[in-house]
Amino acid sequence: MSLKQDVYNETTLLLKSGDEATFDIVFKQHYAALYAFASNFIPINECEDVIQETMMWLWENRYSLDSDKSLKSLLFTIVKNKCLNRISHLQIKQQVHSDLYSKFIEQFEDPDFYTHTDLLRTLDQTIKNLPKDYREAFEMNRYHDLTYKEIAEKMGVSTKTVAYRIGQALKILRVELKEYLPIIFLGIF
């Protein structure tokens, strides 16, 4: 076994034991490289969030780390996957916005109606303001086309709970977006 592998093993074992000092060292040691790597995939303003999420994942899953595997490779793989998920989410969001715009373009061009940008900004903000569980279930269903059963498995709840959360999210959205209903007429919901 190489010296490098011994260091990986020792670092992983210390992380598994909950050694916060080792975690801090790993964070500081890999932060810049992970940040630079993430910036190849996503906008700079999102890189720090991805690194934070990666390190949170590392800490929360430290007990299941394999000391025979490279910690550095694991971190880079997690960052890459999180970046790809963000790219996918952004593409889906842009597609929904584009579809919405195409569907209602005549109304958007009418000066009596709200502009496309205003509507999308309000819609985004309203969705962001939903309670976390409602928002996550709603987004998984509407943006990622997951079934209630798939969402239930991901969230660790029953399908009835998922149905309730999405139903509540829709109720909140209808109330919050009532002035936009002539435009959206529930077409995206």
C-alpha positions in Angstrom: 0.0 0.0 0.0 1.3 3.4 -0.9 1.9 6.3 1.4 -0.9 8.2 -0.4 -3.3 5.4 0.2 -2.3 5.2 3.9 -3.2 8.9 4.2 -6.5 8.4 2.5 -7.3 5.5 4.8 -6.3 7.4 7.9 -8.3 10.5 6.8 -11.3 8.4 6.0 -11.1 6.6 9.4 -10.8 9.9 11.2 -13.9 11.3 9.3 -15.8 8.1 10.1 -15.1 8.6 13.8 -16.5 12.1 13.6 -13.3 14.0 13.9 -14.3 17.6 13.1 -10.7 18.8 12.8 -10.1 16.3 10.0 -13.2 17.4 8.3 -12.1 21.1 8.4 -8.7 20.1 6.9 -10.4 18.1 4.1 -12.7 21.1 3.5 -9.8 23.6 3.3 -7.6 21.3 1.4 -10.1 20.6 -1.4 -12.3 23.7 -1.5 -10.3 25.7 -4.2 -9.9 22.7 -6.5 -13.6 21.7 -6.2 -14.7 25.3 -6.7 -12.6 25.6 -9.9 -13.9 22.2 -11.1 -17.5 23.2 -10.5 -17.0 26.5 -12.3 -16.4 24.5 -15.5 -20.1 23.3 -15.4 -22.2 26.0 -13.6 -22.2 29.7 -13.1 -19.7 31.0 -10.5 -22.4 32.3 -8.2 -23.6 28.7 -7.7 -20.3 27.0 -7.1 -20.1 27.8 -3.4 -23.5 26.2 -2.8 -22.5 23.1 -4.7 -19.3 22.8 -2.6 -21.2 23.4 0.6 -23.8 20.7 -0.3 -20.9 18.3 -1.2 -19.2 18.8 2.1 -22.5 18.5 4.0 -23.1 15.2 2.1 -19.6 14.1 3.1 -20.2 14.8 6.8 -23.7 13.3 6.9 -22.5 10.1 5.1 -19.1 9.8 6.8 -20.0 6.5 8.4 -20.4 4.8 5.1 -17.2 6.0 3.5 -14.9 3.3 2.0 -11.4 3.9 3.3 -10.0 2.0 0.3 -11.3 4.6 -2.1 -9.9 8.0 -2.9 -11.6 10.7 -0.9 -10.5 13.3 -3.5 -12.1 11.2 -6.3 -15.3 10.9 -4.3 -15.5 14.6 -3.7 -15.0 15.4 -7.4 -17.6 12.9 -8.5 -20.1 14.3 -6.1 -19.4 17.9 -7.3 -19.7 16.8 -10.9 -23.1 15.0 -10.2 -24.4 18.0 -8.3 -23.4 20.3 -11.1 -25.1 18.1 -13.7 -28.3 18.0 -11.6 -28.3 21.9 -11.4 -27.8 22.1 -15.2 -30.6 19.7 -15.7 -32.9 21.6 -13.3 -32.0 24.9 -15.0 -32.8 23.4 -18.4 -36.1 22.1 -17.3 -37.0 25.4 -15.7 -36.1 27.3 -18.9 -38.2 24.8 -20.9 -41.2 25.4 -18.6 -40.8 29.1 -19.0 -40.4 28.9 -22.7 -43.5 26.6 -23.0 -45.5 29.0 -20.8 -44.4 31.9 -23.0 -45.3 30.1 -26.2 -48.7 29.1 -24.9 -49.7 32.6 -23.9 -47.7 34.8 -26.3 -50.8 36.7 -27.6 -51.8 37.6 -24.1 -48.3 38.7 -23.2 -48.2 41.0 -26.2 -51.5 42.6 -25.1 -50.5 45.8 -23.1 -53.4 45.1 -20.6 -51.7 41.9 -19.4 -48.6 41.4 -17.3 -45.3 40.9 -19.0 -43.7 37.6 -19.4 -40.9 38.5 -17.1 -43.2 39.8 -14.3 -45.3 36.6 -14.4 -42.3 34.3 -14.4 -40.6 36.3 -11.6 -43.8 36.1 -9.5 -44.3 32.4 -10.2 -40.7 31.6 -9.3 -40.9 33.6 -6.1 -44.3 32.0 -5.1 -42.8 28.6 -5.7 -39.7 29.5 -3.6 -42.0 30.7 -0.8 -43.9 27.4 -0.6 -43.1 25.3 2.5 -40.0 23.2 1.8 -41.8 19.8 1.7 -44.6 21.2 -0.5 -42.1 22.8 -2.9 -39.9 19.8 -3.2 -42.9 17.5 -4.0 -44.4 20.0 -6.4 -41.1 20.5 -8.3 -40.3 16.8 -8.5 -43.8 16.2 -10.0 -44.0 19.3 -12.3 -40.4 19.9 -13.3 -39.0 16.4 -13.2 -42.2 14.4 -14.2 -41.8 12.0 -11.2 -44.9 10.0 -10.2 -46.3 10.3 -6.7 -44.8 6.9 -5.9 -41.3 7.9 -7.1 -41.6 11.1 -5.0 -42.7 9.2 -2.0 -39.7 6.9 -2.3 -37.3 9.8 -2.6 -38.8 11.7 0.3 -39.4 8.7 2.5 -43.1 9.3 2.9 -46.4 7.7 1.7 -47.9 8.5 -1.7 -50.9 10.0 0.2 -48.6 12.4 1.9 -47.1 13.4 -1.5 -50.6 13.9 -2.9 -51.5 16.1 0.1 -48.3 18.2 -0.3 -48.8 18.8 -4.0 -52.5 19.5 -3.4 -51.6 22.1 -0.7 -48.9 23.6 -3.0 -51.5 24.0 -5.7 -53.9 25.7 -3.3 -51.3 28.1 -2.2 -50.3 28.9 -5.8 -53.9 29.5 -6.8 -54.3 32.0 -4.0 -51.0 33.7 -4.4 -51.3 33.9 -8.2 -55.1 34.7 -8.4 -54.4 38.0 -10.2 -52.5 36.0 -12.9 -55.2 33.3 -13.4 -56.5 35.0 -16.6 -53.0 34.5 -18.0 -52.1 31.1 -16.8 -55.6 29.7 -16.4 -54.0 26.8 -14.6 -52.3 25.7 -17.8 -49.0 24.9 -16.1 -50.6 23.3 -13.1 
